[in-house]
Amino acid sequence: MADQLAVLLPVAAVWVAAAVVADGLPRLDRARALRRRTGWVSALVLTGLALTAAVLFTGLQNAGGTAVDRAAGRLALAAVPALLVAVCTVRRVRRLRAGAGAFARAPETPAPHGLRAAAAHPLIGLPVQVTALATVPAVVSAAGLDLFTGPGPTGAAVTVGVLGIATIGVRHALRHNRLAERAMPVAVSSPRAAGPLHV
C-alpha cells in the first residue's frame, strides 16, 4: 500500500493545488496578478496531466502486479476529467493569460470584468476540481481505507461525489454569470421622440 501511496500522492497533490489556484482566479482584480496566477494554473495543470498520463501509460504497458500498475488501476477514475482538462481547460487558460498580459503593462491595472468572467468560466475551474476530487478515492484506498468494498460505502461515496461535483458546477455557473453581467455594456437609453413642431 505504501508504494502505491508514494505513486499517487504527488499526482493528487498537484491536482489539488491546481484546483485551489484555479478557484481563486476570478477573485483577482489586477491584470498582472491574474496573468501570474494563470501561469501557475497552466504549469500545475500541465504537470498534473503529465503525471497522470505517465502513471496510466506505465500501468497499461506493464500487465504485472507492480505498484505503478495498481496505482494506475486506482487512478482510472480521474482519466476522464483529466482528458476534459486537456481538451478544454488548457486552451482557455492560455487565452486568459494572453488576455491578461495585454492589460498587465502597469502593475496596478485593474482586470476588466470580461477577463474575470472568463476566469470564472466553468470549463476552467470545474474540470480541474473534478479531477482533483477523482484522485481522492485513489489516495484513500491506497492508504488502506477502501471506499468501494460494499454497497453501503460505495453508495455513500458516489452520492457525496456527485453532490460535490454538482455544487461546484452550480457555484462556477453563478459566479460566471454574475461577472459576465458586470462586463455587459450599460444599455444606452434611446433619445426621446421629438415632439410636434410648432410654427
N, C-alpha and C positions, 0 to 999 in steps of 0.2 A: 504493500500500500504506500509506503513512504517513497518508493521510486516513482510511482505514478504521480504522487503529490508533487514531487520535485519537477516533473514534466509539466503538470497542469497549472501550478501556482503562478509561474511567470506569465503564461497566456492569460489567465484570469486577471492578474494584477494589471496588465497592460490594458485590457478591455475595460476594466472598472475605472482606471484613470482616464481613459478616453471618454467614457460616458460622463464622468464628473465634469471634465473640462468642457465637453460639448454642451452640457446642460447650462453652463454659465455664459455661453456666447451671447445670447440676446440681452443680458443684463449690462453688457459693456456699452458705455455711452461715448467712448472716444475711439476714433478710427484707428489710431496707432495701436491701442490695446487690442482692438478687435483683430487687426492684422496679425499681431504677435500671437494671440491666442488661437487663431485659426491655423497658424503654423504648428503650434503644439498639437492641436487636434489631428492635423494631417500626419504629423510624424508618429503619433501614438496609434492612429488607425492603420497606417501602413505597416508599423511594427506588429500590431495585433494580427493583421491579415497574413503577414509573412510567417509568424509563429504558428498560427492556426493551420495554414497550408502545409507548413513543414511537418507538423505532428500528424496531420491527416494523411499526407502523402507517404510519410515513412511507415505509418500503420498499414496503409494499403499495399505497399511494396513488400513488407515482411508479413508473412502469414503465420508467424510464430507467436509465442506467448511472452514476448518481451514487455518491458514496462511501457515502451512507446506504443506498442500495439494495443495494450489495454487502455492506455490514456486516449488513444485515437478513437476507440470504441465509445468511451465516455464523452468525448468531445464532439461526437457526430451531431448532437442536438444543436450545437452552435454553428454548424456549417451553413444552414440556410440563411439565417440573419447575417452571417458574415459575407455571404455571397451578395446579399442585398446592399450591404455596406460598400462592397467593391463596385457594384454596378451604379448605385445612386449617390451615395454619400460622398465618395472621394471626388467626384466631378463637381458636386455642389460646393464642397469646402474649398476646392481650388478656385472656383469662380468667386466665391465670397471673399477669399483672401486677395484676389486681384482687385475686386471692387473696393475693399477697404484700403488697399495700397494706393488707390487713386486719390483718396482723401487724407492719407496719412503723412503728407508733407510736413505739416506743422504738428507739434506734439499734442496740442490741446484742441485739435479739430474735432468737433462733435461728429459722431457717427450718425448718418441720416437714418430716419425711421425705416426707410426702404431696406437699407442694409441690415438693420436689426430684425426686421421682419423676415428677411432671407435667412438670417442666422437662426431664427426660431422655427424655420420650416420643419415640419415633422420628418421629412426624409433626411434631415441632418442628424438630429438627436435620437429619434426613435430607433432606427436600426442599430446604432451603436449601443444604446442602452439595452435593447433586447438581446444583442449578442453578449453583452456583459452578464445579463441575467441568465442566459443559457449556459454560461460557463460555471455558474454557481453549483448546480446539481452535480456536475462532473467533479468539482473540487470536494464537495461534501461527501459524495460516495467514495472518492479515493481516500478520504480521511477516515473512512470506516463506518459512516452512518449512511446506510443505503436507503434512499427515499422510495425506491421502487420495488420493495420486497413483497408487499401485499396490496390488495385492492384498497384498503383504508388509507395508508400513507400515500399511495400513488394518486388516488383521487384528490386527496387534500393538497398534495404538491402541485398537481396540474391545475386545480382550481385557483390556488394562490398565484401561480404563474400567469394564468390567463387574466385574472383580475388586475394583477400588477401591470401587465402589458396594456390592458385597456385603459387603466388610469393614466399611465404615462402618455398614451396616444391622445387621450382627451385633453390632458394638460398642454401638450405641444400644440394641438389644434387651436385651443382657446388663446394661447399666448401668441401664436402666429396671426390669428385673426385680429386680435387687439392691436398689434403693432402694424399690421397691414392697413387697418383703418386709419391709424395716425399718419401713415405715409400717403394716403389719398389726398389729392389737392383739394383745397377748400372750394366748394361749389360757388361759382360766381352768379349772383342774382341777376336776372335779366332786367334790362332797363325798363322803367315804367313806360307804358304805352303813351304815346303822345296824345294830348287832349285835342279836342276840336279847335280849329283855327278861328280866331275872332278877327274880323276885319274892322 
